[in-house]
Amino acid sequence: MRRRELVCLIGAGSAAWLLTGAQALAPSRKVGALWPFSEDDPEAEAVKAAFYTGMKELGWTNVAIENRWSGGDTERTKAYAKELVDLSPDVLFAYFNAQLAPLSHVTHTIPIVFVGASDPVGAGYVASLSHPGGNITGFTLYESTLAGKWLGVLKEIEPSLARVALLVNPQTAVLHGTFYNQALESAAAAMGIASTIANVHDASDLETSLATLAQQQRSGFIVAPDTFSEVNGDRIIGLAAQYRLPAVYAISRYARHGGLVSYGPNLPNAVNRATTYIDRILRGEKAADLPVQGPVKYELAVNLKTARSLGLALSEAFLLRADEVIE
């Protein structure tokens, strides 16, 4: 039985009551959740299941959860943010920066728990990581120094790598797409690799950027994690295969979908952890007093079939280090 069959859906799938056994309880509290996916996206199913499981394990079997699925559309995300705030929930949940930003603009009083805002202090969401001070707190997923780790993974897989591009959408990425720039430049210089930032705003930009990169020998790219890359992940993987470009991703599902390699935090685990803060807020604690936390679980995943198609021979040491090897 699929997890969504365990809940009673309200409003054409926009809201759900968690159930105890076969009997629905009248919801005593309300949580609003804003997601970047389409509801039928397999990734949506995984993170939603982690969210619901976390709430149930914490005893919230009778909380009303209002879900909104934006499909990565910026204007729809803004509209859903206002819609959720107008419902006056007890707590709001924001998946990535692209969901947190519009929610933070429409309410300064309803507590918001986020996952994935990479620089919440620099972006002005919180006063400090240890004491947020306002109505927002949560869990970061990515530090800027990860750019160097991604490049290191790519270089280990493709030792002849001479140039790398960071694929990022400045409209949806943290700090307008500049969050990883300095770390990438420093790491690339230390490795003797030329680096560039490929700003992409839509699907046509993806095609143009990767076609241009492919014209330069010994090139590869890094996919910056944000809502744009989440929504366009399969297209990016397809273009990487078409232009025979090695690429590293921040989320393991890309490797499972045919991407070469991924390194980053476990997203369902992060979403599950976020429910602990929702629980504490529902029980009376303030978001202002809950410190922002970083990820605790990173995963390295590699797709052997994709590596072979690119003519890459992976070392035994690299394969042993990987948390997941996709045959």
N, C-alpha and C positions, 0 to 999 in steps of 0.2 A: 504493500500500500504506500502511495506517495505521501509525503509529509503534508502537502496542501489538502489532502483528504482528511487530515486530522483536525482541521479547523473549520469553523462555520464562517463562510465568507459573506460579507455585507457590502452593499453598494457596488455591485459588479466587480468584486475582487479588490476593492480599495481598502476595506477594513476587515478585521477578523477578531472574533472572540476566542480565546484559548479555552479548551474544554477540559473538564475533569471527568474521566470515563466517558459515558455517552450523554451526559447531561450538561448543558451549557449553564453557567452561572451568570447572574446579572453582573456586568462589569462594574467594579468599584473605582477603577482608575483608568486613565486614558493616556496612551503613548502615541505620538505621531512619528512616522519614520519616512524619510525621503531618500530614495535610492536612484542610482544612475541608469539602471538596466530597464529593459522591457521585462514585463513580469514573466514571460515565457522563456527568458534566457536561462540556460542551465546554471550559469553562475549565480543568477538571482535565486534560484532554488537552493543552492548550497549555502549562501550567506543568510538567506531568510530562515532556513532550517537551523543554522547556528544561533540566530537571534531568538527564535521561538524556543529552542531547547534551553538556552541560557535563562530566559525568563521563567520557563516552567520549573527548571531545577532550583531557582531561587524562590519558588513558592507562588509565583504570579500566574495562577491558573485561571484567574477571572479578571484579567486586565484587557481592555479594548485596545487593539493595535490598529491604528489607521495607517496603511501603507500607501505611498504614492510612488509610481514608477515612471520616471521621466524619459527613459530611453535615450538619455544623453542630450536631449534637446534643451538648449539654454533657456529659451523663453518659457517652455513648459515647466522647467525646474523652478523658475521664478514664480510662476502662477501657482504651482503646487505648494511652494513655500508659504505663500500668503494664505492659501486654502487651509493648510495644516494649522497655522497660527490662529486663524479665525475659528477653528474648532476648540480652542482653549484647552489643549492637552496639558497634563501634569508635567510631562517631559517630552522633548523632541530629540530624535536621533538623526544625525547627518552622516552619510556614508563617507564622502570624500570632500575635499575643499570646494568643489563646484556645487555641492549641496549645502555646505555650511555657510558659504558666503551669502546667498539670498536669505537663508533663515536668520542669520545674524543681523541682516538689514531690517527685517520686519518685526523683530521682537528683541527687547533688551531685558525682559522680565521672565519669560518662560525658560526654564533650564534646558540647555542643549548639550547633549553628549555626542562627540564626534569620533570618527575613526578616519585617520588618513590626512589630516591637515598637517603638512610637513613642517611648517614654521609658524606655529600659532602665535608666538610672541611677535615675530617680525611682521606678521600679517595683521596684528592688532586685535586678535581674538581674545587673548588673555594677557594679563599684566606680567605674569611670570609662570614658569612651568610648575614651580613648587606651590604657588598660591595664585590661582587664576584671577580671583578678585571680582569676577562678574557673574554672568549667567551661563558661561560656556566653559566646558572642560572636556577631557576625553583622552584619546590614545593616538599618538603619532605612529606612523608606519615607516617613514623614510627620512633619513638624515642626508644632508648634502654630500657627505663623504662616501655614500654608496656609489656615487658616480665613478669614483676610483676603483671600487670593488667590481662594478660591472665591466669596466674597461679591462681590469686584470683578468677576469674570467674570459672575456672575448679574446684577449691576447694569448692566454694559455691554450685555448682551443685552436686559434689561428695564429701561430707564431710569426707569420710573415705580414701580419696586419700593419699597414703604414698610415692609414687615416681612418678616422671615425667621426660619425655625425650623431648628435643627440637629437632625436626626433621628439618635438614638443609642441604643444598648442598653447600659445601665450594667452589665449582667451579663457582657458579652463585650468591651466596649471598654476601651481602656487607661485607667488611673486611674479606673475605675468611670464612664467616660463624661464626665469633666470636663476632659480633656486640651485641648480646643479652646475651652473656655468664655471664658477671659479674652481671648484673641486675637480671638474673634468679637465679644465685647462692645465691645472697643476699636475694631475696624474698623467695626462697625455705627454706633457713636456718631459716628465721624468722617464717615460718609456720610449721617448723618441718617436711619438706618433702625432701626426697632424690632426687637430680636432676642429670641429665646426658645429654650429647650432643650426638645425634645420627646422625653422618655424613653419608649422603646418596648421591650416585653419579648417580644411575640409578634405574630402576624399580625393579631389583633383590635385591638391597640393601634395598628398602622399605619393601619388603616381609620379608627379614631376620631380619631387625631391629624390626619390629612390632611383628613378631612371637616370638622373644626373649623377648621383653617387656611383652608380654601377659603371659609368663610363671611365671612372678612375680605378685603376688596378689596386688590388690589395686593400679594399675598403670594406668597412662594416658599419653597423649602427647600433645605437642603444635606444630603446623605447622608454621614454620617461613615463612613469605611472601617473595617470590621471583619468578623468572621465572620458576624454576624447579617445585615448588609447584603449580603454575598456570597451567602448562601443565599436571601435574600428579594428579590434584585435585580429579577427580572422582575415580582414582585408590586408592588414600589414603583413601577416604571416604569408599570405598568398603572393604579395608583391616581393617579399624577401626571397621566396622560392623562384619566382619568375625571373628576377634579376640576379639570382645566385649570390646573394649577399648574406654573410653571417651576421646574426643579430642576437642581442641579449635582451631579455625582458625582465620585468620586476615581479611578475606573478606567475606561479607555477602552471596555471591552466594554459598559458601560451605554449609551453613545451608539450603539454598533452594534446594540444590542438595542431601541432606540427611546427611550432617555433623551435629554433635550435637549442637554446639554453635559457634558463631563468634563474634568478637569484633574488630572493626577497622574503618578506614576512608571510606567514600563513594567514590569509585574510579571514576565513571562517573562525580561526582561533581569536583573531583580533576583535571580530564582531561579538563573539561569545564573551570575551573579557569586558566589552563595553556594557553588556547587560548588568555587570556588577555595579557599575556607577548608576545606571538607571534605577536599580534596586535600592541603592543607598539614598538616592534623591527621593524616591517614592516613600522611603521610610523616614524622611525628615531632614537629611543632610543637605547642605547647600553646595551647588556647583562651584561656588567661589572658593570653597575650602578643600576641594578634591584635586590633588596634584595631577597634572598631565603626565601620563606614563608613556614610555616607549615600547616597542615590540620586544617579545621575549623568545620568539621562535622564528628562525630563518630557514629557508629551504633552498637547496640547489637541485635543479632538475634539468636533465638533458635528454634530447630526443636523438637516439642513435640512427634512426632511419634518415632524419634530416641531415645529420652529420655526414653520413655516407653519400647522400645525394650531392653534397657540396665537396666531396672528396677529402673530408677532414678525418684524420686518424686521432682518436682520443686516447690519451695515456691511461694505463691501468690505474695509476694513482688518482687521476681525475675522476674516473668512474667509481672508484672505491669511496671517494669523498662525497659523491652525489647522494642526496637523500632519495632521489627517484630517477631511475633510468628507464626511459620509454623505448621499448623495442620496436 
